[in-house]
Amino acid sequence: MDDPEILSHLVDSGISNAQLEDVAADSVHDVASDFGFIPWVAFGVIAYQSWQRYRAGVPLTTVARWAFRRGSYSTASRGAAYFTTLLADQAFVGTVSSILLRLGFGRYDVQRDFLEFIRACRRQQKSRLKIVQRHGGWR
């Protein structure tokens, strides 16, 4: 920096470290108060949907795995929103990052389910091929 006026303002702005610490702490507390209610709503919806699936006859292990996965996605999305809001000091940025991460998790689930389906089809195809080979092929 060549401008002595800007340099002196940056070095000696007249704000003490204690004042800066108070501003930072107030900002964190202001943001943290906004984040208290929403996770409980998400976990409540997950619990309700899990209960409905269980009552519909889905095995408990499947329901528990599904609920744990959704809960972990919700927690990770919430953490991303909190972290980016603290970094950017804008709630909108945190909301966008949370939504994008949740969409990414949803896309991951679709891809994983599709790959499991393809693997099941491949296993079925291999078993049918073995049966055909054992019986001497087509007649």
N, C-alpha and C positions, 0 to 999 in steps of 0.2 A: 504494500500500500504506500503510495507516494503522498497522499493527502494527509497532512498532520492533523487537520481538524477532525476528520473521520477516525483516524487512529486514536486520537485522544478521547473521543467519545466512546469508542469500543473498549479502551483500556480503563477509563475512569468514567463510568456512566452515572455514578452517584448512587447506585443501588447496592446495598450490602448483600452478602451471601445469605444472611438470615432472611432478608426480604424476598430474595429469589426463591429460597426454600419454601417460604410461606405461600408464594404464588403457585409454585409447582404442587404443593400439597393440597391447596384449595382446588386446583384444577383436577387432580386425581379424585378427590372426594366428590366433586361435582359430577364427574363422569360416572363414578362408581354407583351413585344413588340411582341413576337411570337403569342400571343393569340388574337390579334386584328381583323384579317381578317376573320377567319374561322366561327365565329358565324353568320356573315352576309350572308355568302354563304348558311349555313344551313337554316336560316330563309327565304332566298330567294327561296330555293327549296321548302320549306314547303308552302310558299305563292303561288308559281306557281302551285304546285300540288293541292292545295285547290281550286284555281281558275278553274283549269281543271275539278275537280270533280263537282263544282257548275255548270259549263257550261254543264256538262254531265247530269244534272238533279237531282243531289243529293240535298236534302233539306239543306237550309242554316244553320239550327241549327246543323245538323249532320256534315257538313263541318267545322263549327266553333269549335265544340267539338273535332273533329279529329285534327284540326290545333293547338288548344290550348294544347292538350295532347302531340303532337309531339314536339311543342315548349318547353313545360316544360321538356320533356325528354332530349331534346337537351341542355337546360340550365343546368339541373342537371348533365348531362354527362360532359359538359364543366367545370362546377364547380369542379367535381371530378378530372378531368384531371389537372386543375390548382392547386388544393390543394395538390394532390399527387406529382406533379412536384416540388412544393415548398418544400414539406417535404423531398423528395428523392434527389432533385437537379439533376434529370435525366429526360429529356423530354420523353424518352421511357417508363418509368414507368407511367407517366401521360397518355400517349396514350393508353397503355394497360388497365389501370383502366377505362378510358372513354369507350373503346370498350366493355369491360366486363359489365359495367353498362348498356350500351345501349342494349347489347344482353339480359341482364336480364329483361330490360323493355319490349323488344320484346316478350320474353317468357311469361311475365306477361300478355301482351295483348292477346296472343294466349289462355292462360288458361282462362282469363276472358271471352273472346268470346265463348269458348267452354262451360263454365259453364252457360252462358246466353242461349245458344242453348239447353242445357240439361234441364234447367228450363222451357223453352218454350215448349219443347216436353212433359215434365211432366204435365204442365198445360193443354195442349191439350189432353193428355191421361186421365186426371181426368175429363175433360168436356165430353169426349166421354163415359167414364164409367158412369157418371151421366145420360146421355141420355139413355144408355142401361138399367140402373136400373129403370128409370122412366117408361120405356115401358115394363117392366116385363121380361127382359132378352132376350135370343135368342129363337126364335120359329121355 
